[in-house]
């Protein structure tokens, strides 16, 4: 199976091609608010490097948030457009799962924390047993001091943990460095492959965003239409990707 993974939930914009043997190609850029202009060219580039086109894909995985509202909409619109146009399955992975996934072989509690702006954070709590992670606390939004109170004495990863380092360290947590700030498309790809291959996966369903709160600024789909499509996109609106 060959899968495209899309990551746009945070300032990092990235995509990855993955198959049954693992990573084929990836493209990552910390692009702040430039998700629209960066994502499709990045997908074009990794397809070109791998010598494939979107027609060769068997599935799509996308980060569904929580995270930046504009970024999430761009990523979900792109994933939905490709899945509908090619009649292939699409699956969602949360940004907090993707943040935690690289640490799955570490034993003990782990908090994944994304900067939610407005002085808040999105966070979830996981427990590692040396092989996999179990979610102990579902994603939620909170003031950093309230989250820190609930997750004292854990390893905290993500840009939210870094931004509010003093608060989390004062509560006894260890804050991971810059290398653990962003959810990666490789983590989205690996988790997406597991889910698409699982017996409970609904191939007819499309991923939905996990917002947790209302957007700071509501944007119209026409801002990304023609670049990445919209929820109502037809194959005529499909992004022009690959050779």
C-alpha positions in Angstrom: 0.0 0.0 0.0 1.3 3.5 -0.9 0.0 6.3 1.3 0.4 10.1 1.3 0.5 11.8 4.7 -0.3 15.5 5.2 0.7 17.6 8.2 -0.6 21.2 8.5 -1.9 21.5 12.1 1.0 23.7 13.4 3.6 26.0 11.9 5.2 23.0 10.4 3.9 22.1 6.9 4.9 18.7 5.7 4.0 15.7 3.6 5.4 12.2 3.4 5.0 9.2 1.1 4.9 5.8 2.9 4.5 2.2 1.8 4.6 -1.2 3.5 8.4 -0.9 3.8 8.3 2.5 5.4 9.3 6.0 4.3 9.7 6.8 0.6 10.1 10.6 0.7 9.2 13.6 2.9 9.1 17.3 2.7 9.0 19.6 5.8 9.1 23.3 6.2 8.3 25.5 9.2 6.1 27.9 7.2 4.1 29.9 9.8 0.9 31.0 8.0 2.0 30.0 4.5 0.2 26.6 4.5 -1.8 27.3 1.3 1.2 28.2 -0.8 3.6 25.6 0.6 1.6 22.3 0.8 0.7 21.5 -2.8 4.2 22.3 -4.2 5.6 20.1 -1.4 3.4 17.2 -2.4 4.3 17.8 -6.1 8.0 17.6 -5.1 7.9 14.4 -3.2 5.8 12.7 -5.9 8.4 13.9 -8.5 11.3 12.6 -6.4 9.6 9.2 -6.0 8.6 9.0 -9.7 4.9 8.6 -9.0 1.7 10.6 -9.4 -1.4 10.9 -7.2 -3.0 8.2 -9.3 -0.5 5.8 -7.8 -1.8 6.4 -4.2 -3.8 3.9 -2.2 -4.7 6.1 0.7 -4.3 9.5 2.4 -3.7 10.3 6.1 -4.0 13.8 7.5 -3.6 15.6 10.8 -7.0 16.6 11.9 -5.9 18.8 14.8 -6.3 20.4 17.2 -4.1 23.2 15.9 -4.1 26.2 13.6 -7.5 26.6 12.0 -6.4 27.8 8.6 -3.7 25.1 8.4 -6.2 22.3 9.4 -8.6 23.4 6.7 -5.9 23.5 4.0 -4.7 20.0 5.0 -8.2 18.5 5.3 -9.3 20.1 2.0 -6.3 18.6 0.2 -6.8 15.1 1.7 -10.5 15.1 1.0 -10.0 16.3 -2.6 -7.5 13.6 -3.3 -9.5 10.8 -1.6 -12.7 11.7 -3.5 -11.1 12.2 -6.8 -9.2 8.9 -6.7 -11.8 7.0 -4.7 -9.2 6.0 -2.1 -9.6 5.9 1.7 -8.6 8.8 3.9 -7.9 8.6 7.6 -7.4 11.3 10.3 -4.7 11.4 13.0 -4.7 14.0 15.8 -1.8 16.4 16.2 -1.4 15.2 19.8 -1.1 11.5 18.7 1.4 12.5 16.1 3.5 14.5 18.6 3.5 11.6 21.0 4.1 8.8 18.5 7.9 9.1 18.2 8.2 8.6 22.0 6.1 5.4 22.0 9.0 3.2 23.1 9.6 5.3 26.2 8.1 4.0 29.4 6.0 6.3 31.6 3.6 9.2 31.1 3.9 11.6 28.3 2.0 14.9 27.6 1.6 16.2 24.1 1.0 19.9 24.1 0.2 22.2 21.2 0.2 26.0 21.4 -3.5 27.0 21.0 -2.8 30.8 21.0 -5.0 33.1 23.2 -2.8 32.1 26.1 -4.1 28.5 26.0 -2.8 25.0 25.0 -4.3 21.9 23.5 -3.0 18.8 25.3 -3.5 15.1 25.9 -1.9 12.6 28.2 -0.4 9.2 27.1 1.3 6.3 28.8 4.1 4.3 27.2 4.8 0.7 28.0 8.0 0.4 26.0 6.2 -0.7 22.8 3.1 1.5 22.3 1.2 4.5 23.7 -2.2 4.4 25.4 -4.2 7.6 25.7 -5.0 8.4 29.3 -6.6 11.8 28.8 -8.4 12.8 25.7 -7.5 16.0 23.8 -8.7 19.2 25.6 -8.0 22.9 25.7 -6.8 24.7 28.9 -4.7 27.5 30.3 -1.1 26.3 30.5 -1.1 26.5 34.3 -4.2 24.3 34.6 -2.8 21.8 32.2 0.5 21.8 34.1 -1.3 21.1 37.3 -2.9 18.0 35.8 0.2 16.6 34.2 3.0 17.2 36.7 6.1 15.1 36.6 5.8 13.9 33.0 7.8 14.4 29.8 6.1 17.2 27.9 6.5 17.6 24.1 5.3 20.1 21.6 5.5 23.8 20.8 3.0 24.5 23.6 5.3 22.9 26.2 8.3 24.9 24.8 6.4 28.2 24.8 5.2 27.8 28.4 8.4 25.9 29.6 8.6 27.8 32.9 5.1 26.8 33.9 5.5 23.1 33.1 8.9 22.8 34.6 7.7 24.6 37.8 5.1 21.8 38.0 7.9 19.2 37.8 7.6 18.2 34.2 10.5 17.7 31.8 10.1 19.7 28.6 11.6 18.2 25.5 13.8 20.3 23.2 13.1 21.9 19.8 13.4 18.5 18.0 10.1 17.4 19.6 8.2 20.7 18.9 6.1 19.6 15.9 3.9 16.7 14.8 5.6 15.2 11.8 4.0 13.8 8.5 6.1 10.6 9.1 4.2 10.0 12.4 0.9 10.8 10.6 1.9 8.3 7.9 2.8 5.4 10.2 -0.3 5.9 12.4 -2.5 6.3 9.2 -1.1 3.0 7.8 -2.0 1.2 11.0 -5.6 2.5 10.9 -6.3 2.0 7.3 -5.1 -1.6 7.6 -7.1 -2.2 10.8 -10.3 -4.3 10.8 -12.4 -1.5 12.2 -11.6 1.1 9.6 -14.5 2.5 7.6 -13.2 3.1 4.1 -16.2 5.2 3.2 -15.7 7.8 5.9 -13.8 11.0 5.5 -11.8 12.6 8.4 -13.3 15.5 10.2 -11.4 18.3 12.0 -10.9 18.3 15.8 -11.1 22.0 16.7 -12.0 22.0 20.4 -13.0 25.7 20.2 -14.2 28.3 17.8 -11.8 29.8 15.3 -10.2 33.1 16.0 -11.0 34.2 12.4 -13.4 32.3 10.2 -12.1 31.9 6.6 -14.0 31.0 3.5 -13.2 27.9 1.5 -12.8 30.2 -1.5 -9.5 31.3 0.1 -8.0 27.8 -0.7 -10.3 26.8 -3.6 -8.4 26.3 -6.8 -5.2 25.6 -4.8 -6.3 22.8 -2.6 -10.0 22.3 -3.3 -12.9 22.4 -0.8 -15.2 19.9 0.9 -17.4 20.0 -2.1 -14.6 19.7 -4.6 -15.1 17.5 -7.7 -12.3 15.8 -9.7 -12.2 19.0 -11.8 -11.0 20.9 -8.7 -8.3 18.2 -7.9 -4.9 19.5 -7.1 -2.5 18.9 -10.0 0.1 16.7 -8.3 2.9 14.5 -9.5 4.3 13.9 -13.0 
